[in-house]
Amino acid sequence: MAGPLFKGAPAQRVAIRRARVGSFSFTEGMHAGDSFLPWHAHPVPTICLVLDGGFTEFASGEAVACEPATVKFMPAGEGHCDRFDHGPARGLMVEVDGGEVPTLGSYGSVLERRAHYQGGEVAGLAFRVHRELWNPDDAAPLALEGLMLELLASASRAQEPRGPRTAPWLTAARDLIEAELGTPLGVTRVALIVGVHPVTLARGFRRCFGCTMGEYVRRRRLERAMEQLRTSQIPLAAIAAANGFADQSHFSNLFRRRVGLSPSGYRRLVSC
């Protein structure tokens, strides 16, 4: 199939980290912007968490926008394609061993249908899975398997897979945070600008995006720094300053804690 759907270059995923725990295989990867994955299907059920950037997925005659905090389920063998039309995208892909699905009981049924969840409890659990992958210790396999089972249970209970429509003031709050990632922001100030009570904003933001505003800011600062590291040769000190870190040392310490590599080590990895 050809045409405007497949503009740009074929997408190539750059794998950042891989792990396997029980029935689940995890791969965190990146795709370049203005690229595409042609029609394909996975031999096993997959779950994908969008960490940064976004893309449009086409399946069964439907187009779905996948944004940060989107969790999508894709059954084994279902054809789909992806167009990375929102800049570079970073995501966590979970492949579920098809032979193990029956052992998951009733929770395994959620792997048999295509579904998308935006924010909420499902996304919150998926982000916790991602954090466990970046902070491995002796208890991590147990924690990861437990979190994945919780995620499947949460998705099974959800009445509306796509979640509620995002309120305009929540979108405005997120856009304001994105525009001012390098400067200090407070919940009260953002709430005043978007026209809601601070408590309403704090609760709504966490419910919609699966994290507090502070967690979102910290994550997005690091994600923007990661994008700059892989797409430019901007000095580390300049990246730290542009993204609101106190200094290069503060940036490096937080980056290593989150990513498991130094900023320079990450730059070398993704530049290969």
N, C-alpha and C positions, 0 to 999 in steps of 0.2 A: 504494500500500500504506500502511495506517495502523495505529496501535496503539502499544503501549508502546515498541516499537523506536525510534520517532521522537519521543520526548518531548523537550521543549526547543525551541529556536529553530533554524531552518535556519542552517547554518554559513556564515560568510563569511570567506574567507581574506584576511588582511592581508599583502600581499607586502612583505618587508623588502628583498630584493635579488634581481635577476635577472641572468643572464649566459648567453651561448651560446658554446660552443666546439666546433667540428667538428660531430659528429653529436648533441651533447648540449646540451639547454637546461636551465638550473638556475633554480629558484625557491625561495628560503627564505621560509616564510610561517608565520602563526600562526592558530589557530582558537580561538574562545572555548569555555570549558567549558560543559557542559550544552547542547550544540548537536549538530546532525547534518547529514550529507550524505546526501540520499536516493539511491535506486538510480541509478547512472550508470555509464558506461564511458568510457575514454579512447581517442581515435583512434590513439594510438601507445603502445608499451610504456613503462611508467614504473617508476622505482625510487624508493623513499621511505626516508629515514633519519629516525627519530624522535630529535630532539635534546632535547626537554624535554616533560614531561607524558606523555600517552598517550591511546589510544583503542581501541575495539573495532571490528574490521572483520568484516563479514558477507559471505560469498561462497560460492556452491555449497553452501549448506546448512551452512556451518561458521562458527563465531565464533572469531576469533583476537585475543588481547590483544596490542596493540602498545605496548611500553614503551620508555623511553630505551635507545638502542643496538640497537633493532630495525631491520633493513633488510628491506623487503618489495618483492617483484617482482610486477608486475601486467601480464599480457599485454594487448595492444591488443584492445579490444572486449569484454573480460570484465566482466560486470556485478557491482557490489559497492556496499556502503554503509558509512558510518562513523559511529559514535556516540562523541562526545567526552565520555566519562563519567568521566574522571580529571582534571578541571580543564582549564585552558588547555593547548593543545598547540602545540609549535613543531617544524617539520620541514623537511627539504630534499627537494624533489621534483625528480627528474631525468627529463626526457622524451627518449626516444631516437627520432630521426628514422627513421620506418618505412622510408623509401627507402634508408637507409644500413645497415640491419640485415644484408643479405646480405654486405656488405663486411667484417663482423666475423667471418666464417668460423664455425667450430664454436662459438666463444664466444657467438655470437648466439643459440644455442638456449636459453640460460638465460632469455632474454626471452620465450620462448614458453610458459612455465609459471608458475603462481602459486606463490610460495615466500616463506617468512619465515625470516630468520636472526637469532639473538639473540646479540650480542656476537661475539667471536672475530675472525678475520682479516678477514672481510667488513666488519664494523662498523668495525674499525680503519682500513681503507682508505677507507670512506665518511666517517669523521671527518676524515681527511687531505684529502679532496676539499673538505669544508666549510672547513677552515682555509685552503686555497689560494684559495677564493672571497673570503675576507675579507682576504687579503693579496696583492692583485693587483700584478704587475710584468710586465716584458717576457717573463719565462719562464713565467708562470702558465698561459697556454693550453697550452703543451707539457706542463707538469706535470699539468694537469687531464686532458688527453686520455690521458696515460700511466697516471694513477691509475685512470681509469674502465675502461681496458682490463684493468688488473690486477684491479680489482674483479670484472669479468665473468669473468675467468679463475678467480679464487678461488671465486666462486659456482658455476662449472661443475664445479670439482673436489670441492666439498663433497659428502660421502656422505650426510649427514643435514641437509636444509635447515633444520630447526628448531633444530639444535644440541643439545648435551646438556642435560638437565634441570638447572636451577640448584641447586647444593647448598644446604641450609638455612643453613649457616654463611656462605655468600656473600651470601645474601639478608639475613641478620642484620647482616653487616658494612655492606652498603649502607644498610640502614635506620638503623643507628647513625650513619653519616656524615651522612645526611640530617637526622637529629634534632639533630646538633651542628655544622651547617655554620658557625655563627658562632664556634666555639671551636677552638683548636688540637687536632689529633688526630695520633697517630703510629701507624705500622703495628704496633709492638709492643703498644701499649695495646689497639688494636682486636682484634688476634689473641688477646690474653689474655682479652678479654671473650667472644669467640665460640668460644674453645676450640680453636684450631689454632696451629701453629707460624707465626711471622711470614713465613718463606720460603714456606710453603704458601699463606698468605693473599695475599702479593704476587703470586705466580705465578698463582694461581687467579683473583684479581680481574682481572688484565690479560687473561687468557684469556677470561673470561666477558664482561667489559664493554668490552673493546677499548681500555683505557687503564690507566695506573697509578692508584693511589689518589690521589696528589697531583694528577694531571691531572683526575681526576674531581671532586675538591673545588674546584679553581679554576674548572672549567667550571660546576659547579652553583651556586657562589656568584654568578657573573656571571649565570647564567640566572635565579636567584631575584631578583637585583637588577633584571633586565630585566622580570620579572613585576610587581614592585612599581612600577617606573617607568610601566608601561602601565596599571596598575589602581588607582593611588593617587596622592595628592599629597604623600606623605611627603618631607620635605626630603632632599636628597642626602646630607648629613652623617649623618643618621639611618640611611639605607639602607646607607651605607658601614660604619657601626659595627655594625649588625645582622647584616651578612654577613661579618664577620671581616677587613675591610680596615683597614690601619693608620690611615688618615684619608681625608678626601674627595679629596685630591689623588692619593693612591695608587689609590683606586677609579677616579677619572676617567681616569688614565693607562692603567690596565689595560683599562678599558672601551673607550677609544678604540682601543687596540691590537687588541683582539679584534673589536670591532663596526665600527670605522671611523667612528664618530660619538661625540660627547661624550654623557654621560648625559642632559643637558638637551636636546640635539638629537634623541636617540632618543625621548625623552618627547614632544617636539613632533610627531615623525613619526607615532608610533603613536596619538596622541590626535586626529589629523585625521579 
